[in-house]
Amino acid sequence: MPPLAPPSVPQTLREMLKTYPEHIDRLQAALEEFATPKPRLMPFDEAIWVLEGALEEFIAEAREELQAAEISGDPAAIERAKAKESLMLRARSGNLGMRLGLMDDLWNYFQTNKGAFE
């Protein structure tokens, strides 16, 4: 079976992370593995786990930025880093950015391409 177009980053996450386009690009790159048809037991769940893993990396990076800003003592940098960490936590939250009810576009991708993952 030929490669598929990969699933898109869910709209909710794209909206939340619009000020960090490089993060959206990284999420999209993480979803690229689903363009290759192969048997998967739970492809939708696997895609969710991939997104969650990437978002956890973003949180860790934001925390490192916050630590560096605190060491520098720059109040503006500290506030920016706190805001970024807060955003990444909200994006990763199962009640906000990663809420399953907001993953319909991702779900629809796997339903449309179901045969590619059997």
HUHU-V180042 format. One record per residue. N is the residue number from 1. RES is the residue in one letter. PSI is psi as a letter, one per 20 degrees, with the letter a starting at -180 (NA if undefined). Layout:
N	RES	PSI
N	RES	PSI
//
This chain:
1	M	p
2	P	q
3	P	q
4	L	r
5	A	p
6	P	q
7	P	q
8	S	q
9	V	p
10	P	q
11	Q	g
12	T	g
13	L	h
14	R	g
15	E	g
16	M	h
17	L	j
18	K	h
19	T	i
20	Y	m
21	P	h
22	E	h
23	H	h
24	I	g
25	D	h
26	R	h
27	L	g
28	Q	g
29	A	h
30	A	h
31	L	i
32	E	h
33	E	h
34	F	i
35	A	i
36	T	o
37	P	p
38	K	q
39	P	p
40	R	p
41	L	g
42	M	m
43	P	h
44	F	g
45	D	g
46	E	g
47	A	h
48	I	g
49	W	h
50	V	g
51	L	g
52	E	g
53	G	g
54	A	g
55	L	h
56	E	h
57	E	g
58	F	h
59	I	g
60	A	g
61	E	g
62	A	h
63	R	h
64	E	g
65	E	h
66	L	g
67	Q	g
68	A	h
69	A	g
70	E	h
71	I	h
72	S	h
73	G	j
74	D	o
75	P	h
76	A	g
77	A	h
78	I	g
79	E	g
80	R	g
81	A	h
82	K	g
83	A	h
84	K	g
85	E	g
86	S	g
87	L	g
88	M	h
89	L	g
90	R	g
91	A	h
92	R	i
93	S	p
94	G	i
95	N	i
96	L	d
97	G	h
98	M	j
99	R	p
100	L	h
101	G	i
102	L	j
103	M	k
104	D	h
105	D	h
106	L	g
107	W	g
108	N	h
109	Y	g
110	F	h
111	Q	g
112	T	h
113	N	k
114	K	g
115	G	h
116	A	i
117	F	j
118	E	NA
//
